[in-house]
Amino acid sequence: MTGTPAPVGPPGLTRRRALTAALASGAAVLGAGTLSGCGSAQAADASTVRLWDLFSGADGGLLNDMVRAAGPDMPGTHIERTVLEWGTPYYTKLAMASVGGRGPDVAVSHMSRLAGYAPTGLLDPWDLDLLAEYGIRREDFTDAVWARTQYRGHTYAVPLDTHPFIVFFHPGPAAKAGLLTKDGTLDAEAFSSPDRFLAAGKELARASGKQGIAFGYVTDTAQGWRLFYGLYKQTGGAFELPEGGPAKVDVDRMTEVIAFMAKLVDGKVNPGRLDYAAAIAAFANRQTAMILSGEWELGTYRAADPKVSAAPFPTVFGTPAIYADSHSFVLPHHPDPDPERRRRTHRAVAALLKAGQIWATAGHIPAYGPVTRTAAYHRLEPQSHYAQAQNHVVLDPTAWFAGAGSDFQNAMSQVLQQALLDGLAPDRAARAMVRRLNTFLSKPSPA
């Protein structure tokens, strides 16, 4: 095997430190029983690569299809999946297994959670020379996504996909409202400022005879943050979270974004009080003409309307930026990894990436560029209509407490709900968010 980079996390990794990283959200610690079965993670035979992931339902079925399709590219290797519960339980178990060197060969992680894992020694770096032997190179990935794989000059994640926050729309009312280009795609210029975006919502409402743009955020732990952070990054405002604080942000631009969000859900043209499920139902049942949503809901919308279309989230505040996350492959830490087992793992991940066309059918944008450049991918609609979103994605801030399923997202969304539901003034909401940011920053990093 080519020289595997030495882990660069801090020495003396302990169960306490690992749990602090994994539970940066402040959620309850799972008992030691969560490790049952982990001890056998390295007991697989010489042909098996053990994979932990969090994909159930349709995505789980697609990953099984990918494993089968990858077979010819990894002869003599068998991938054995273990599917665990999404969220804190998954990341806790992954951390605990990594502490004892009892984790699987490879695991799926949200890229946004990497800052809580790589610095604490919970992960081992990938060998880029070895990946290159199997056809996977750094230049195969967009800069926006690849930049988040790095820690101290080493690569700690290999992206499987980008899953951005986008817009879905019904083509009929969108065309009637004059919001489509000649080729049937969404006219981004019609949404290119706060006033234009709101005006487009009014036109969609008129064209549909119902309501314009749905957004399901009520009681949700992440939706408000997803919309806010993508829009805020479009303003070009700083959002830096130095350890210990204080947060370096632009309160005036935060206020501007929150004020726009409040107008977007004021109930006059767009429905104002929708939870996540109600927003999906409103769009699927054609009660609204457009929805602000994650691409992961494509299957739901297409089942209701096979002609549903989609587009990257429009640039409302001047700077292209689209909120997203990325499912990625990571190497749980092992104190003395077997070189041949690591070689098989690199080969298996390379084979899965090359089978990314299957993953794209769910709506996710394959991170491996050669897939999205194929004619087969360009025939996928509406996926190919929003593929360029991957060039402008912004993930959660690089902080040990942020990321998918974190208390950080929930805390930010709670403040935003007060502004959108209860009339909290946008400037007061912005200052409340900053106070919460500083509270998170006051807690010591496990790194």
C-alpha positions in Angstrom: 0.0 0.0 0.0 1.2 3.5 -0.7 2.2 5.4 2.4 -1.0 6.0 4.5 -0.9 9.4 6.1 -0.4 9.3 9.8 -3.4 10.5 11.8 -2.9 14.0 12.9 -5.5 14.3 15.7 -4.4 15.0 19.2 -2.8 12.2 21.3 -4.5 10.6 24.2 -7.9 10.1 22.6 -10.3 9.2 25.4 -13.9 8.1 25.6 -14.8 11.4 27.3 -13.2 13.5 24.5 -14.8 11.4 21.8 -18.2 11.7 23.3 -17.8 15.4 23.8 -17.1 15.7 20.0 -19.9 13.4 19.0 -22.4 15.1 21.3 -21.5 18.6 20.5 -25.2 19.2 20.2 -25.6 18.7 23.9 -27.9 15.7 23.4 -28.1 13.0 26.0 -25.3 10.4 26.0 -26.4 6.9 25.0 -25.5 4.1 27.4 -22.6 1.7 26.9 -25.1 -0.8 25.5 -25.0 1.2 22.2 -21.7 -0.5 21.5 -23.2 -4.0 21.5 -22.1 -5.7 18.3 -19.3 -3.1 17.6 -16.6 -5.5 18.8 -17.0 -7.6 15.7 -16.6 -4.7 13.3 -13.0 -5.9 12.5 -13.8 -9.6 12.6 -14.9 -9.8 9.0 -13.2 -12.2 6.6 -10.5 -11.1 4.2 -13.0 -10.2 1.4 -15.4 -8.1 3.4 -15.5 -4.3 3.8 -17.9 -3.3 6.6 -19.8 -0.1 6.0 -21.9 1.8 8.6 -24.5 4.2 7.1 -27.7 6.0 8.0 -29.7 5.3 4.8 -33.0 3.6 5.2 -36.1 3.5 3.0 -35.6 4.4 -0.7 -32.1 5.7 -0.2 -31.1 2.4 1.5 -32.5 0.5 -1.4 -30.5 2.7 -3.9 -27.3 2.1 -1.9 -27.9 -1.6 -2.2 -28.2 -1.2 -5.9 -25.0 0.8 -6.0 -23.2 -2.0 -4.1 -24.4 -4.5 -6.7 -23.4 -2.2 -9.6 -20.0 -1.6 -8.0 -19.2 -5.4 -7.9 -17.2 -5.5 -11.2 -14.9 -2.7 -10.1 -14.1 -4.5 -6.8 -13.7 -8.2 -7.6 -13.2 -10.4 -4.6 -14.7 -7.8 -2.3 -18.0 -7.9 -0.5 -19.6 -4.8 1.2 -21.5 -5.5 4.3 -23.8 -2.7 5.4 -25.0 -1.9 8.9 -27.8 0.7 8.9 -28.1 2.8 12.1 -30.6 5.4 13.3 -30.1 8.9 11.8 -28.9 11.7 14.0 -27.3 11.8 17.4 -27.6 8.0 18.0 -25.6 7.4 14.8 -22.8 9.9 15.5 -22.5 8.8 19.1 -22.1 5.1 18.2 -19.6 6.0 15.5 -17.5 8.0 18.0 -17.6 5.4 20.7 -16.6 2.6 18.3 -13.7 4.8 17.0 -12.4 5.4 20.5 -11.9 1.7 21.0 -10.7 1.0 17.5 -13.8 -1.2 17.0 -15.5 0.8 14.2 -16.3 -0.4 10.8 -13.9 -0.2 7.9 -15.7 2.8 6.5 -18.7 4.9 7.5 -21.0 7.6 6.0 -21.0 11.0 7.7 -22.4 14.3 6.9 -19.6 16.6 5.9 -20.9 19.3 8.2 -20.0 17.0 11.2 -16.4 16.6 10.2 -15.2 19.5 12.4 -16.3 17.6 15.4 -14.5 14.4 14.4 -11.2 14.9 12.5 -9.6 17.2 15.0 -10.2 14.8 17.9 -8.6 11.8 16.3 -11.9 9.9 15.7 -11.1 9.5 12.0 -8.1 8.4 10.0 -7.1 10.3 6.8 -7.6 8.9 3.3 -4.7 7.9 1.1 -5.1 10.0 -2.0 -2.4 8.1 -3.9 -4.3 4.9 -3.3 -7.6 6.4 -4.4 -5.9 7.6 -7.5 -4.9 4.0 -8.3 -8.6 3.3 -8.5 -9.5 6.3 -10.6 -10.6 8.8 -7.9 -8.7 12.1 -8.0 -9.1 15.4 -6.2 -9.9 17.2 -9.5 -13.0 15.0 -9.8 -14.8 17.1 -7.1 -15.9 20.7 -7.0 -13.8 23.1 -5.0 -16.8 24.1 -2.8 -17.2 20.6 -1.5 -13.6 19.4 -1.5 -12.5 22.3 0.7 -14.5 20.9 3.6 -12.7 17.5 3.4 -9.5 18.9 4.7 -7.9 19.1 8.1 -4.3 20.1 8.6 -3.3 19.2 5.1 -4.9 15.8 5.1 -8.2 14.5 3.5 -10.6 13.1 6.1 -13.7 12.6 3.9 -14.5 11.5 0.4 -17.8 13.1 -0.8 -20.5 10.8 -2.1 -22.9 13.6 -3.0 -24.1 17.2 -2.5 -27.6 17.6 -1.3 -28.6 21.3 -1.6 -31.6 23.3 -0.5 -33.3 24.2 -3.8 -36.7 25.2 -5.2 -39.3 22.8 -6.7 -42.1 24.1 -8.8 -45.0 23.0 -10.9 -44.3 24.0 -14.6 -47.9 24.9 -15.5 -48.4 27.9 -13.1 -44.7 28.9 -13.4 -45.1 29.2 -17.2 -48.4 31.0 -16.8 -46.7 33.5 -14.4 -44.0 34.2 -17.0 -41.3 32.8 -14.7 -39.7 30.3 -17.1 -37.1 30.7 -19.8 -37.5 29.5 -23.4 -36.0 26.1 -22.5 -38.5 25.6 -19.7 -36.1 26.2 -16.8 -36.7 28.7 -14.0 -35.9 32.3 -14.8 -33.4 33.1 -12.0 -33.5 36.8 -12.9 -37.2 36.9 -11.8 -36.1 36.0 -8.3 -32.8 38.0 -8.1 -33.7 40.4 -5.3 -36.0 40.3 -2.2 -38.6 42.4 -4.0 -38.5 40.4 -7.2 -38.7 37.1 -5.2 -41.8 38.3 -3.3 -43.3 39.6 -6.6 -42.7 36.2 -8.2 -44.6 34.6 -5.3 -47.6 36.9 -6.0 -47.5 35.9 -9.7 -47.3 32.2 -8.8 -50.4 32.7 -6.6 -52.3 34.4 -9.3 -51.3 31.8 -11.9 -52.3 28.9 -9.7 -55.4 30.5 -8.3 -54.2 29.4 -4.9 -51.0 30.3 -3.1 -47.4 31.0 -4.2 -44.5 29.6 -2.3 -44.5 27.1 0.5 -41.9 26.7 3.2 -42.2 24.2 6.1 -40.4 25.6 9.1 -42.8 25.6 12.0 -41.4 23.5 15.0 -38.7 22.2 12.6 -35.1 21.9 14.0 -33.3 22.8 10.8 -35.4 24.4 8.1 -35.3 27.9 9.3 -31.5 27.8 9.6 -31.1 26.2 6.2 -33.0 29.1 4.5 -31.4 31.8 6.7 -27.8 30.7 6.3 -27.9 30.2 2.5 -29.5 33.7 2.2 -27.1 35.3 4.6 -24.1 33.9 2.7 -25.5 35.5 -0.4 -25.1 38.9 1.2 -21.4 38.4 1.4 -21.5 39.1 5.2 -18.8 37.5 7.4 -19.8 34.5 9.5 -16.7 33.5 11.5 -16.8 31.5 14.7 -13.4 31.7 16.4 -12.9 29.4 19.3 -13.9 31.2 22.5 -15.8 33.9 20.6 -17.1 36.3 20.0 -18.8 35.6 16.7 -17.8 37.8 13.8 -21.0 38.4 11.9 -22.8 41.3 10.3 -25.9 42.0 12.4 -27.3 44.4 9.8 -27.2 41.8 7.1 -28.6 39.2 9.4 -31.5 41.6 10.1 -32.1 42.2 6.4 -32.3 38.4 5.7 -34.7 37.8 8.6 -36.9 40.7 7.5 -37.1 39.1 4.0 -37.9 35.7 5.5 -40.7 37.2 7.5 -42.3 38.8 4.4 -42.0 35.5 2.6 -44.2 33.7 5.1 -46.6 36.5 6.1 -49.6 34.5 4.9 -50.7 37.1 2.3 -49.5 35.3 -0.8 -47.5 32.5 0.6 -48.8 30.3 3.4 -47.4 31.5 6.6 -47.7 28.7 9.2 -46.7 25.4 7.7 -44.8 22.6 9.4 -42.5 20.4 7.3 -45.2 17.8 6.5 -47.9 20.4 5.8 -45.6 22.2 3.3 -44.8 19.0 1.4 -48.5 18.2 1.3 -49.5 21.7 0.1 -47.0 21.5 -2.8 -47.8 17.8 -3.7 -51.5 18.6 -3.7 -51.0 21.7 -5.9 -52.1 24.1 -3.2 -48.9 26.0 -3.8 -47.0 26.4 -7.0 -43.5 26.3 -5.6 -41.7 25.0 -2.4 -38.4 25.8 -0.8 -37.1 22.4 0.0 -34.2 19.9 0.0 -33.6 17.9 -3.2 -34.0 14.8 -1.0 -37.8 15.2 -1.3 -37.7 14.7 -5.1 -39.2 11.2 -4.9 -42.2 12.5 -2.9 -42.9 15.3 -5.3 -42.5 13.3 -8.4 -44.8 10.7 -7.1 -47.5 13.4 -6.9 -46.6 15.1 -10.2 -44.3 13.3 -12.6 -43.7 16.6 -14.4 -42.5 18.5 -11.3 -39.4 20.6 -12.0 -36.7 22.2 -9.9 -33.9 24.8 -10.0 -30.9 25.9 -7.8 -32.0 28.2 -5.1 -32.0 31.7 -6.7 -29.4 34.3 -5.9 -31.5 36.8 -3.9 -28.8 39.0 -2.3 -26.2 39.3 -5.0 -23.6 36.5 -4.2 -24.3 33.0 -5.4 -24.5 30.7 -2.4 -26.7 27.7 -1.8 -27.1 25.9 1.5 -26.2 22.3 1.4 -24.6 19.3 3.1 -22.7 16.3 1.7 -22.9 12.6 2.6 -19.3 11.5 2.7 -17.2 8.4 3.4 -14.9 8.5 6.4 -12.4 6.1 7.9 -13.2 5.5 11.6 -9.9 5.5 13.6 -8.0 2.2 14.1 -4.8 2.2 16.1 -3.1 -0.3 13.8 -5.0 -0.6 10.5 -4.3 -3.6 8.3 -2.8 -2.3 5.0 -4.7 -4.8 2.9 -8.0 -4.1 4.6 -7.5 -0.4 4.0 -6.6 -1.0 0.3 -9.9 -3.0 -0.1 -11.8 -0.2 1.6 -10.3 2.5 -0.8 -11.1 0.3 -3.8 -14.7 -0.3 -2.6 -15.4 3.4 -2.0 -14.0 4.2 -5.5 -16.3 1.6 -7.0 -19.3 3.1 -5.2 -18.5 6.6 -6.4 -18.4 5.4 -10.0 -21.9 3.9 -9.5 -23.2 7.4 -8.6 -25.7 7.5 -11.5 -27.9 5.3 -9.4 -27.6 7.6 -6.4 -28.6 10.5 -8.6 -32.0 9.0 -9.3 -33.0 10.0 -5.7 -32.2 13.7 -6.4 -28.8 13.8 -4.8 -26.0 15.4 -6.9 -23.2 12.9 -7.2 -20.0 14.4 -6.0 -17.8 12.4 -8.4 -17.7 14.8 -11.4 -17.4 12.2 -14.2 -20.9 10.9 -13.3 -22.5 14.3 -13.7 -20.7 14.9 -17.0 -22.3 11.9 -18.7 -25.1 12.0 -21.2 -27.1 9.7 -19.0 -27.0 12.2 -16.1 -28.0 15.1 -18.4 -31.1 13.1 -19.4 -32.2 13.0 -15.7 -34.8 15.7 -15.1 -35.1 17.7 -13.0 -31.8 16.6 -11.5 -29.7 18.0 -14.3 -31.5 21.4 -13.9 -30.0 22.0 -10.5 -26.7 20.2 -10.8 -24.8 23.5 -11.0 -25.8 24.2 -7.4 -22.8 22.1 -6.4 -20.5 24.9 -7.6 -21.9 27.4 -5.0 -22.8 25.3 -2.0 -22.1 26.5 1.5 -22.1 24.1 4.4 -22.6 24.8 8.1 -19.9 27.0 9.7 -16.7 25.0 10.5 -17.3 24.6 14.2 -17.2 21.6 16.4 -20.8 22.2 17.6 -22.4 22.8 14.2 -23.6 20.4 11.5 -26.5 18.1 10.6 -28.8 17.2 13.5 -27.0 19.5 15.9 -28.4 21.5 18.8 -26.8 24.5 17.1 -29.2 24.3 14.1 -32.1 23.8 16.5 -31.1 26.8 18.6 -30.8 29.1 15.5 -34.2 27.8 14.1 -35.9 28.5 17.4 -35.0 32.2 17.3 -36.0 32.4 13.6 -39.4 30.9 14.4 -40.0 33.6 17.0 -39.4 36.2 14.2 -41.5 34.4 11.6 -44.3 33.3 13.9 -44.5 35.6 16.9 -43.4 39.0 15.5 -40.0 39.2 17.1 -38.4 42.2 15.4 -35.7 41.2 12.8 -33.0 43.2 14.5 -33.8 41.7 17.9 -33.9 38.2 16.4 -30.4 38.8 14.8 -29.0 39.9 18.2 -30.6 36.9 19.9 -28.9 34.6 17.3 -25.6 36.3 18.0 -26.0 35.7 21.8 -26.7 32.1 21.2 -23.7 31.8 18.9 -21.5 33.3 21.6 -22.9 30.8 24.1 -21.8 27.9 21.9 -18.4 29.5 21.3 -17.9 29.9 25.1 -17.8 26.1 25.5 -14.4 24.6 25.1 -13.7 22.6 21.9 -12.9 18.9 22.5 -9.9 19.4 20.1 
